[in-house]
Amino acid sequence: MGVDLVGIIPHDLSKKELLDLVQRLDQYTPLKDAAQSWKLPHWKVDLDQKALELIWRYYESDELDTENMPDQLDADIHCSFGMISVFRHTLLVTNWDHKYGCLYNPQRAWPILTVNRLLAQLLDQKEILYCTDSAYPTSQINDKALSGWKYDDLKDFGMKEYGTPPSDLNQARKMMFFLDDLSYDLNDLEEWDGENNPYWFYDPKSRNYVQNKF
């Protein structure tokens, strides 16, 4: 239980390039060095381009097409550091140490953010979007990513709904939605006990987290 952290990385890869991604991952030395222990990445199940398309259409469609259901619903790559869920426009990264609270502790946050940065660099991307998977309203970003939204649309939605995150990751992580442009020095991360969040408070009447308005 608890709130999970989701990292969203844009990509412009073809289906063939995505299917070959496991080989690229295994050949990328900086990523292998950053992982605590390296095992060969592999797809959860064997997929081809047709299967990828069926999976994507299933998540992107507003109506259930029972005649064209994919045999399975996951396009996931299992790695030593976590799982990469492959969508048409984005990769959703869930690290094995995946609780959002990991960001409160620099020693736990550093390897997560470092590995995800290396993934972005491998794909020639300059930014990663982070959000929650549940509990907070920012999980809507994750829901829309699962529906196949493009990265820029996810980013625009997040900023419109929740505001522009600070560039300082010490503050940005408290928004439960933030952007990492890969330039922030992770050695500057500080311990946070998770209390006194300036952006959110829990409303016991509605049993929901509500955003403070500035």
C-alpha positions as CSV (number, residue, x, y, z in Angstrom):
1,M,0.0,0.0,0.0
2,G,1.0,3.6,-0.1
3,V,1.7,6.2,-2.8
4,D,4.0,5.1,-5.6
5,L,6.4,7.2,-7.7
6,V,6.1,7.2,-11.4
7,G,8.7,8.6,-13.8
8,I,7.6,9.5,-17.3
9,I,10.1,9.8,-20.1
10,P,9.1,10.8,-23.6
11,H,10.3,8.9,-26.7
12,D,10.1,9.0,-30.4
13,L,11.0,5.4,-31.1
14,S,9.4,3.2,-33.7
15,K,7.8,-0.1,-32.7
16,K,10.9,-2.0,-33.9
17,E,13.2,0.3,-32.0
18,L,11.1,-0.3,-28.8
19,L,11.2,-4.0,-29.2
20,D,15.0,-3.8,-29.6
21,L,15.2,-1.6,-26.5
22,V,16.2,-4.5,-24.2
23,Q,19.4,-4.9,-26.2
24,R,20.2,-1.1,-26.0
25,L,19.6,-1.2,-22.3
26,D,22.0,-4.1,-21.8
27,Q,24.7,-2.4,-23.9
28,Y,24.5,0.9,-22.1
29,T,27.5,0.8,-19.7
30,P,26.6,3.9,-17.6
31,L,23.2,2.3,-16.8
32,K,24.7,-1.1,-15.9
33,D,27.3,0.6,-13.7
34,A,24.6,2.6,-11.8
35,A,22.4,-0.4,-11.2
36,Q,23.2,-2.2,-7.9
37,S,23.2,-5.5,-9.6
38,W,22.7,-6.1,-13.3
39,K,20.6,-8.8,-15.0
40,L,19.7,-9.0,-18.6
41,P,16.5,-6.9,-19.3
42,H,13.6,-8.8,-20.7
43,W,10.0,-8.4,-21.8
44,K,7.5,-9.7,-19.4
45,V,6.0,-11.6,-22.3
46,D,7.2,-11.9,-25.9
47,L,5.8,-9.2,-28.1
48,D,5.8,-8.2,-31.8
49,Q,4.8,-5.0,-33.4
50,K,1.2,-6.1,-33.9
51,A,0.9,-7.0,-30.2
52,L,2.3,-3.6,-29.2
53,E,-0.3,-1.8,-31.4
54,L,-3.1,-3.9,-30.0
55,I,-2.0,-3.1,-26.4
56,W,-1.7,0.6,-27.1
57,R,-5.1,0.8,-28.8
58,Y,-6.7,-1.0,-25.9
59,Y,-5.5,1.7,-23.5
60,E,-6.1,4.6,-25.8
61,S,-9.7,3.6,-26.7
62,D,-12.7,5.0,-24.8
63,E,-14.7,1.9,-25.8
64,L,-13.8,-1.7,-25.2
65,D,-13.2,-3.5,-28.5
66,T,-14.0,-7.1,-27.5
67,E,-13.2,-8.4,-31.1
68,N,-9.7,-7.0,-31.0
69,M,-8.6,-7.7,-27.4
70,P,-4.8,-8.2,-27.0
71,D,-3.8,-11.6,-25.6
72,Q,-2.3,-9.8,-22.7
73,L,-2.4,-6.1,-21.5
74,D,1.2,-5.3,-20.5
75,A,4.0,-4.1,-22.6
76,D,6.6,-4.1,-19.8
77,I,10.3,-4.5,-19.7
78,H,11.7,-6.0,-16.5
79,C,15.1,-4.6,-15.5
80,S,17.5,-4.9,-12.5
81,F,16.3,-1.5,-11.3
82,G,12.6,-1.8,-11.9
83,M,10.0,-2.0,-14.7
84,I,9.6,0.1,-17.8
85,S,6.0,0.2,-19.2
86,V,6.1,1.0,-22.9
87,F,3.5,3.2,-24.4
88,R,3.2,4.9,-27.8
89,H,4.7,8.2,-26.8
90,T,6.2,7.6,-23.3
91,L,8.0,5.2,-21.1
92,L,6.6,4.9,-17.5
93,V,9.4,3.8,-15.1
94,T,8.6,2.2,-11.8
95,N,11.7,1.5,-9.8
96,W,11.7,-1.5,-7.5
97,D,12.1,0.9,-4.6
98,H,9.0,2.7,-5.8
99,K,7.3,4.6,-3.0
100,Y,7.0,8.3,-3.4
101,G,8.4,8.6,0.1
102,C,11.8,7.5,-1.2
103,L,12.3,11.0,-2.4
104,Y,12.3,12.3,1.1
105,N,15.6,10.4,1.8
106,P,18.6,11.5,-0.3
107,Q,20.2,8.1,-0.1
108,R,17.1,6.4,-1.5
109,A,16.2,9.2,-3.9
110,W,19.7,9.4,-5.5
111,P,19.8,5.9,-7.2
112,I,16.2,6.3,-8.5
113,L,16.7,9.7,-10.0
114,T,20.1,8.7,-11.4
115,V,18.9,5.6,-13.1
116,N,16.0,7.4,-14.7
117,R,18.3,10.2,-15.9
118,L,20.5,7.6,-17.6
119,L,17.4,6.1,-19.3
120,A,16.4,9.6,-20.5
121,Q,20.0,10.2,-21.8
122,L,20.0,6.9,-23.6
123,L,16.9,8.0,-25.5
124,D,18.3,11.5,-26.1
125,Q,15.7,13.1,-23.9
126,K,16.2,16.2,-21.7
127,E,13.5,15.9,-19.1
128,I,11.5,13.5,-16.9
129,L,8.1,14.1,-15.4
130,Y,7.4,12.6,-12.0
131,C,4.0,12.2,-10.4
132,T,2.1,9.9,-8.0
133,D,0.1,6.8,-9.0
134,S,-2.7,7.3,-6.4
135,A,-4.0,9.2,-3.4
136,Y,-3.1,12.7,-4.6
137,P,-4.9,14.4,-7.5
138,T,-1.6,14.5,-9.4
139,S,-2.2,10.8,-10.1
140,Q,-4.4,12.0,-12.9
141,I,-1.2,12.6,-14.9
142,N,-0.3,9.0,-14.5
143,D,-3.8,7.9,-15.6
144,K,-3.6,10.0,-18.7
145,A,-0.1,8.6,-19.5
146,L,-1.7,5.1,-19.3
147,S,-4.2,6.4,-21.8
148,G,-1.5,7.1,-24.3
149,W,-1.1,10.9,-24.0
150,K,1.9,12.6,-25.4
151,Y,4.5,13.9,-23.0
152,D,4.0,17.6,-23.8
153,D,0.3,17.2,-23.2
154,L,0.9,15.5,-19.9
155,K,3.3,18.3,-18.8
156,D,0.8,21.0,-19.9
157,F,-2.0,19.3,-18.1
158,G,0.1,19.0,-14.9
159,M,1.1,22.7,-15.0
160,K,-2.4,23.9,-15.7
161,E,-4.0,21.8,-12.9
162,Y,-1.3,22.0,-10.2
163,G,1.0,24.8,-11.1
164,T,4.6,25.1,-12.3
165,P,7.0,23.1,-10.1
166,P,10.0,24.8,-8.6
167,S,13.4,24.0,-10.2
168,D,14.8,23.1,-6.8
169,L,14.0,19.4,-6.4
170,N,13.9,19.7,-2.6
171,Q,10.8,21.9,-3.0
172,A,9.5,20.4,-6.3
173,R,9.1,16.9,-4.8
174,K,6.6,18.3,-2.3
175,M,4.2,19.1,-5.1
176,M,3.7,15.4,-5.9
177,F,4.3,16.4,-9.5
178,F,7.6,17.8,-10.8
179,L,10.0,18.0,-13.7
180,D,13.7,17.0,-13.7
181,D,15.6,18.6,-16.5
182,L,18.7,16.5,-15.6
183,S,20.7,19.5,-14.4
184,Y,20.0,19.7,-10.7
185,D,22.9,18.5,-8.5
186,L,21.5,15.4,-6.7
187,N,24.1,15.9,-4.0
188,D,22.0,19.0,-2.9
189,L,19.0,16.8,-2.0
190,E,18.1,17.2,1.7
191,E,16.3,15.1,4.2
192,W,12.5,15.8,4.5
193,D,10.2,14.2,7.0
194,G,7.2,14.5,4.8
195,E,5.4,16.9,7.3
196,N,4.3,20.5,6.8
197,N,3.8,20.2,3.1
198,P,3.2,23.7,1.7
199,Y,1.3,22.4,-1.3
200,W,-1.1,19.8,0.0
201,F,-3.2,19.1,3.1
202,Y,-5.4,16.2,4.0
203,D,-9.1,17.0,4.3
204,P,-10.6,14.4,6.8
205,K,-14.2,15.3,5.8
206,S,-13.7,14.4,2.1
207,R,-10.9,12.0,2.9
208,N,-8.9,13.5,0.0
209,Y,-5.7,15.5,-0.4
210,V,-6.5,19.1,-1.3
211,Q,-4.0,21.5,-2.9
212,N,-3.2,24.7,-1.1
213,K,-3.9,27.8,-3.2
214,F,-1.3,30.4,-3.4
